[in-house]
Amino acid sequence: MKKIIREEVFQALGIYLLATVLLISVQAWIQLSYPAWWDGGAGEGQLLTFLNLGWYLLITAVFILVFNPALKKEWAAFYKDGKRTAWAWILQGVIVMYFIQIGLGLILNATGLFEVSENQALLVGFLEMNVATQLAVAAFGIFLAPFTEEFLFRRSLFGYLQKKGPLAAAVIITSILFGFLHAVTELTNIRVIIPYVVIGIVLQLYYIRSGSLFVTIGMHAIYNAISIGLIILVNAIQFIPDMPV
């Protein structure tokens, strides 16, 4: 039992689950104490956004506190081949991720299998609200989520599975679980999970090749930043009046 508790992956999963239980408890308390806030409108959306922000902040803070030595090693590995090489890995990875996702999207659209997840639709709804909500989504979507998810999946879970079996199995299992996390309300919907699994595979391969968690954190952060920026931009354009030509 003590050996299991000392395993980094179980510590990380324990922190993640405890933070999730706390989030659910706080949300349930607010729903019971202030039912008027849960009207299905912008107020509820903004409240959910800031609850998610607090959840990510808590996980990030505890991860940094508990896993500080491991993070220092990953940071040192980021610079082992020089800053320029590390950023080259990141930019190359982002380009690869987008090309693969575009190609996968075209294939899924052509076959009628493409479907937006409920989580993604909810996120888009948050980004269509006010500036405060957009900033909150940007904070956890660009900075906090990439850090926590990459540490949990790319390093901790993958590292544990790699010790227990073949490398290919570790990559695939980690990526499938990464997909499930992003489609947690639709675990039986393979159409929603596939794109996230593919992203997970790409990130995992770049972690193996680069040898640094901060390369995949950078990839994940930039990928999310571009996606969030495009959603905000498209939403803003809708409110720009037609110009005379």
Secondary structure as UniProt FT lines:
FT   HELIX           2..6
FT   HELIX           8..33
FT   HELIX           35..37
FT   HELIX           42..66
FT   HELIX           68..78
FT   TURN            79..81
FT   HELIX           83..111
FT   HELIX           118..127
FT   HELIX           131..138
FT   HELIX           139..144
FT   HELIX           145..149
FT   HELIX           150..157
FT   HELIX           158..164
FT   HELIX           167..182
FT   TURN            183..185
FT   TURN            187..188
FT   HELIX           190..210
FT   HELIX           213..237
FT   TURN            238..239
//
